[in-house]
Structures are given as C-alpha cells and as structure tokens.
Amino acid sequence: MKLSRVYITFLTILVTLSSYGYDFQVNNKYYNITDRSNHEVEIVSSGKASQSNNTYTDTLTIPTAISYMGIKYKVVGIGEQAFGYCTGLKCVNIPSGVRYIGESAFEYCSQLTYVNIPNTVKSIGSSAFNECSLLDNVVLPDSIDYMGNTVFWSCSSLSSITLPKNLTEIGIRTFASCRALVTIKLPSSLKTIKEWAFSGCTKLKTISIPTSVTNIGRNAFWSCRSLQTVIIPKNVEQIGLRAFGNTGGLLYVGVDGENQHYAS
C-alpha cells in the first residue's frame, strides 16, 4: 500500500511539472534546455495557453544568456508559441546568437510594431508573425534560408519587407492578406512561390519574378487587384490554377521569349 502511494505521488509530481511546458524560470521568463552538453536553451511560453496573454507587455529584450543553478546557458532559440497572444507586446529585441524563431512564436501579437532579427537566425517557423496587424516594416537578414508557411499572414500594416538573399521558397500564404504591401523585391535565389503566397495583397502594384523561379503555385497572386504588370521569366515550368486570378487591374502579362513552356 505504501509503495502504491509513493508511486502515485511521484506520478502526480511528474504530471504537474510537465504541465508547465518549461524546464525552469529566470526573471519571469521561461526556458527549455535544448542541449545540456553545450548549455543551450530556448525561451518558451509559460505553458498557460490563452487568447489574451499578459505575460509580456511593451518592450521585450530577450537575453543573450542566463544563469540557473550555477550554470550559464546560451539562448539559441525562440520556442513554439513562446509569445503568442501577447496583445500588449509592442517591441521585441532578439539578441545575436539566436538561431531560430519557432512556429507561432509571435502570432496574434496585435500591438507588435517592431522586431529586431539578428543575422544569426537561420529559420523562421510557420505562422511566426501571423495576425501581427500593426507590424509595418521587417528586415530579414541574409542568414535566413528557410521560412515556413503563413509567416506573415494577415500582417495588414506590413508595407515594406526585405527578404534574405538565399531564400529558395516562399511558402503557402506567407504574405496573404498583407493589404498594405505595395512592392517587394524577391531574391535571385528564389525557385518556388507556393499556393496563395501573396493572395489578397490588394495594394501590390508590381512584382519582379526572378529568372531562378520555376514554379508559381495555385492562387499565388489571387486578388492582387492593384497588380498591373507581370513578366513570366524563362525558367518558369509550371503556373498553378488561378495564379493571377481576380486581378482586375492587370494590364499586361509578358513571357520571356526563351521560356519553353509558356508564350504571350
């Protein structure tokens, strides 16, 4: 009987600890250990999922390193949903040394206007800045070579963005419903523009598709009603259904004379 009670108590403690969703807390910030041998951590959520998260407000500066139980840990990542629904968060400073921004890390941060992304970041997960409706200008460093789907979906104030030079793919709905986006320069490394990537960008007037692009996905520019001119470069092999559908302002579509699959 005593053994059973001890076992049940131990199991209860394990369940309680796992429900927090983090390994330890320092200065009201929460961390998971990602590499014990190299003393690396990611900053994460408190584990209390909510559609109104008041854990962080105004300006947040993520530390480069923190100490816990006599060990100094380097902060190398921002975990999934780490700051999701922090509706009072306005400014985020990410330090050099952070290598990734996880999925939904800042989604629904409706007051976020500024985020500093250092040139150590290599990847941004899907929906990382989804519905950050006041975010108006983002510079993505050239160190980034991967971005997931819906990263900036419904960032309705986003008017300017600098894309990394080594990006090869723009994912599904990455910039969908970015209604303030007027122009965007696509990198020469780009190969694929996936489904719905720029759909609903109603103010987008011009788009220069690099010669490196081979695939333009279904509905990629759907409802880009201000789009006036499109030039299909020579290496494009596939254009998906309704890629330029519902673009009432489109005046001219040209195709490079060297393209083996399409002609104008």
Long-range contacts (C-beta under 8 A, 24 or more apart in sequence): 19-47, 20-46, 20-47, 21-45, 21-46, 21-47, 22-46, 22-47, 24-68, 24-69, 26-66, 26-67, 26-68, 27-66, 28-55, 29-62, 29-63, 29-66, 31-66, 31-68, 31-73, 31-75, 32-79, 33-73, 34-76, 34-77, 35-76, 38-74, 39-71, 39-72, 39-73, 39-74, 40-73, 40-74, 40-75, 40-76, 41-66, 41-73, 41-74, 41-75, 41-76, 41-77, 42-75, 42-76, 42-77, 42-78, 42-79, 42-82, 42-102, 43-75, 43-77, 43-78, 43-79, 43-82, 44-79, 44-80, 44-82, 45-79, 45-81, 45-82, 45-83, 45-84, 49-81, 49-84, 50-85, 51-85, 51-108, 52-85, 52-87, 53-83, 53-84, 53-85, 53-86, 53-87, 54-86, 54-87, 54-88, 55-83, 55-86, 56-83, 56-86, 56-88, 56-89, 57-86, 57-88, 57-89, 57-90, 58-88, 58-89, 58-90, 58-91, 59-90, 59-91, 59-92, 59-93, 60-89, 60-91, 60-92, 60-93, 61-93, 61-95, 62-92, 62-93, 62-94, 62-95, 62-98, 63-95, 64-95, 64-96, 64-97, 65-97, 76-100, 77-101, 77-102, 78-102, 78-105, 79-105, 80-104, 80-105, 80-125, 81-105, 81-107, 82-106, 83-109, 84-108, 84-109, 85-109, 86-112, 87-111, 90-114, 91-115, 92-116, 94-118, 94-121, 96-120, 99-123, 100-124, 100-125, 101-125, 101-128, 102-128, 103-127, 103-128, 103-148, 104-128, 104-130, 105-129, 106-132, 107-131, 107-132, 108-132, 110-134, 117-141, 117-144, 119-143, 122-146, 123-147, 123-148, 124-148, 124-151, 125-151, 126-150, 126-151, 126-171, 127-151, 127-153, 129-155, 130-154, 130-155, 131-155, 133-157, 136-160, 136-180, 137-161, 138-162, 140-164, 142-166, 147-171, 147-174, 149-173, 149-174, 149-194, 150-174, 150-176, 152-178, 153-177, 154-178, 156-180, 163-187, 165-189, 168-192, 169-193, 169-194, 170-194, 170-197, 171-197, 172-196, 172-197, 172-217, 173-197, 173-199, 174-198, 175-201, 176-200, 176-201, 177-201, 179-203, 186-210, 186-213, 188-212, 191-215, 192-217, 193-217, 193-220, 194-220, 195-219, 195-220, 195-240, 196-220, 196-222, 197-221, 198-224, 199-223, 199-224, 200-224, 202-226, 209-233, 209-236, 211-235, 211-256, 214-238, 215-240, 216-240, 216-243, 217-243, 218-242, 218-243, 219-243, 219-245, 220-244, 221-247, 222-246, 222-247, 223-247, 225-249, 228-252, 229-253, 229-254, 230-254, 231-255, 231-256, 232-256, 232-259, 232-262, 232-264, 233-259, 234-258, 234-259, 235-259, 236-261, 236-262, 237-261
